[in-house]
Each structure stands twice: as structure tokens, then as C-alpha cells.
Amino acid sequence: MLGFFRKILPIHKIVFVVHDILLISITLYLCLLFQVDDVYETSPDFMYGFSFLMLSMLVIFKYNSLYKYQSFLNASKQIVLIIKSLLTSMTLVIYFSFFFKFTELTNERSLIFTTYLVLFFILIITRVIIIPNIYYWLVKKGKIKVNLLIIGAGDKVNEKVKDLTASKANYYKIVGFLDDDDNKIGDKYSGIPVLGKIADLKEIVKEYKVNDVFISIKNLHEEKLQSIIDECKSINKTVHIDSALYDIVKERLTVEEISATTAFRVVPSKVRTYYTSAKRLIDIFVTLVLIIGFSPVWLMLFLLVKFTSKGPGFYKAKVVGLDQKEFYMLKFRSMYHETSKDIHIDKVKDMIKKNEATTKLKDDPRITPLGEFYRKYSLDEFPQLWNVLKGEMSLVGPRPNVPYELEHMKEWQKKRFEVVPGMTGLWQIKGRDEVKFSYQIVLDFFYIEHRSLMMDLEILLKTIPVAVFGKGGK
């Protein structure tokens, strides 16, 4: 049974999710028991309010990374995140109670404050003190153990082994290395043998009952790296990647730690039927609200384009989306009508081949004065809501590419076409035009491998200030 749950969540996440549900439930019941005269005849307001409290806390804990490895083993960091989460949840519960006019709950403000105060002290005792120490004890006794295979026995292999085994929270047992250097086969590093070549991955994984794979080859060719990742996923193994290509992820995102080091983590493919369906429903609902609610604004933006320069108000750009299928993406026209694409085609070719950032062309004579303003604040992008409504795009996802970009992309970079493209994505909020092309692709990979409704919400919320302040949109 534990093995089944570990495929869904790492061990520590299972423990904490169950712990939080039980702890919050017991705390709520005890607070009601001691502060309300007859807890069994209380108003439904209490139950509705505290049900919202339970749900909000679990979501906020997830959003604040309280289920991540590096949070629950860092006492000071976890205390700060607990305080932040409790204050956020309490504020939401109070607003929720006033909005839905739960008078019984709003009149018992002392009950709300007492509940959160008790929760704070209990969470500190259990989450910060008891559970981490139990975890350390289980690791020390070998009760929690994961067999780890390392791909790459390079010059710094002994240093890497030290990093992977240094932490007292480390539950990994390194069974061996794989390396394509014939001279290293059979050798030992830090007492750990080189078991074979990378081509032997499947056989070694089966023979040594490997749970996770750690790729530690800094300059491995992108195509080869992607093929190893795909092979690990095909045999249902989690892979941790320590490669120069994925350094952008560690620089700009909070990633999972593996012992005393950090790595880009790819989990075996999960069935995301519920996520895909829920995301589509959210796309439709939000899009309809934005289109209908802001229709006067869209009309004004459209008319401004029509009146300030000759040509149509909309521009239809042919782009490449899911499964490399082409469609027409709608935008407010920001260029003079019937301008040449040649200057942009040449820039795109150089950008991809030289791995440059996707900065806009400076002093581009094709862009109208109004178009420059629209682009800076991403106003030209809003007609894509129509593409979202049609299902060609989503609110969140990798940005679609134009066909002449696809022509110059390498095969490993085309992985971004495995999901529906979006109006905004991860690299838009993590640097936008400051990010090199290959790093944009890697950030898209991170989104594809870790996408969830919570991540989509976070990207949407963080897109707002990026667009409002025009960061990287010149």
C-alpha cells in the first residue's frame, strides 16, 4: 500500500497531508467543544466556515511549499511559512464568513482567533519538532530507503556522492553508477561500483531494484539527455537531473532537494484526466467572464487600432500548437498593415541557432506607436481569449511558435508541443525577454512535467504584475 502511495506522492508528503487533515479536524472539534455551549446543536454556519478553513489551509500549505522536502526539514523556514499560511487562511475565513453572512461564525470571533492560535502551537510542536525527528530516526534505522542509480562517473563523482549522502535526512542508498567510458566499468568511487554503460539502464534498474535515477553529467548532449529521461519515464522511475542545461530551473524556481543537493526532478507520467478536464472548464469559464465583462474595453482597443492606422483591427498569426498542428492565433494588430516578415524571420533564425534571448527588435519600423504601447503591456494578446474558447489555446501553457521557428528547432526542443499552448507560461513570469531560447524550452519542460491547477493559478496571478508593469514587453 505504501508503495502505491509513493507513486503518487513522496513519503514525506503523504505523512504531512494526513497529519494536517487529522490535526486540523481534531483542533476544530476541541475548540468548538470548549467554547460553544452545545457543540452538537451548533449552527451549520460553524461547519461551513470550518470546512472552508480546512480546505483553505491545505491549499495554502501547498501553495507556500509546506509539503516540500526543503521546507519541512528547515525549522526556521517552516515556522515562517506556517505563520504566513495561518494568517492568510484566517483572513480568507473571516472574509468568507462576512461574504456569506454566517452571523454565528462572525459573532464568535474569539473562537476563530483561538482556533488559529491553538493550531499554530500544535503545528510547531508536531511539524517542526516531532515529525522531522521521527523522520531522521526512521532514516537512520534504514526503515525509509530508496535505491538510487547515478548516471555519470565524472571527475567530481566523489564530491557528488558526498553531497548525496551528507544529509542526516538522506534516505537514498546508492547502488552504483552507469558510465559510457570503458575504462571506468568495474571501478569503484567512494566504495560504489560502476555497474555498466548507459545502454544497460533497464537491466540494471531491474537487477538492483532501483527506485530513482540521478543524472550527473554536466555537459551531456541535449538529445542524449532527453532520451535518458524518456527511458526512465518509460520504466516508471523518477529521475533527478543535475545538468548545465537545467541550471535555469534551480536559479529561478524552488525545486525539490535530493539529500544535500538540488536537481530538476521528473516523475513518471501521471494520468491527468481530471486535471485536463478541470483546466478546460476553468479556461471556458474565465474566458467567458473576461470576454463579456470587459467587452467595452476590447471594443475600445479594437477601434483605437482601426482609427490610428490603416488596416484591420485584428491580426491573424499562423502558429504551431499541440502536436505541431497549425492554427491562426488572434491579436490586436500592432504593426502597419502588410509589412514584411523577413526581418523577424532572420532574427528568429539567429536567436535559435545562437541561443539568444527573445528580445524584441529595437526601433522596429513596422510597429505603430499604438502597437508599441499595446506590446509593452501585452494588450495585443487579449484577442487570444477567442483561441482559448475554441480550445486551440489555454490560459496557461508554453507559448505557441510560428512555423519558421519550428523549422530551426532541434528535436528535443519540440517536446513543448506535447501540451496545449497558452496565453502565458512559466518563462513569461520568470524573466520573459531576459531568458535565452534553450532556457525557455527548459522552463516549458518544467511546466509540462509538474503542471497542476495550483501551478496554473500561480502563473496567472504572477502574470498580472508582469503585464501591468510591462516587464520585458518592449
VENFEN-V245094 format. One record per helix or strand. SS is the DSSP state (~ for helix, > for strand). FROM is the first residue (numbers start at 1). LEN is the number of residues. If there is no record, write none. Layout:
{{SS/FROM/LEN} {SS/FROM/LEN}}
This chain:
{{~/2/7} {~/11/25} {~/39/3} {~/44/20} {~/69/4} {~/75/25} {~/103/5} {~/109/32} {>/146/6} {~/157/10} {>/172/7} {~/182/3} {>/188/2} {>/192/5} {~/198/10} {>/212/4} {~/222/13} {>/238/4} {~/244/9} {>/257/2} {>/261/2} {>/264/3} {~/273/21} {~/295/14} {>/314/7} {~/322/3} {>/326/7} {>/335/1} {~/342/12} {>/357/1} {>/367/1} {~/369/8} {~/379/3} {~/384/7} {>/394/3} {>/401/2} {~/403/4} {~/411/8} {>/422/3} {~/426/4} {~/432/3} {>/436/1} {~/437/14} {~/453/16}}
